[in-house]
Amino acid sequence: MEILISVAAVALLGGAGSVLRHIAGFWSGALPWGILAVNSIASFVVGLAVSSGEYEIALVVGLAGGLSTFSTFAAQSYEYLKNEQRFRAIVNLVLNLALPALSLLTAVIWL
């Protein structure tokens, strides 16, 4: 029974995270800010979950897994490179690697 509850929690939170990521994807400008935000928020959630030990599977695999997206930011960075926007590609790559890592560390230190 515990496995079924875990699977249901992952499915529910993963779906919610995916919907939120889709909505955030519309927020863009010089960079795809929405994707950067969801990647950072997901990393913060992971930091909180692993630090507290509470609801790790549901939050890490479900919510953060549905919310974050490595493939989208990688594809966006590739598009910048393809369109000869090297500076934007590099900034997007650096920010999407650095800010989520800092978000995770902030959550871990905070608890």
Helices and strands as residue ranges (DSSP letters): H 2-24, H 33-52, H 56-56, I 57-64, H 65-67, H 70-82, H 86-110
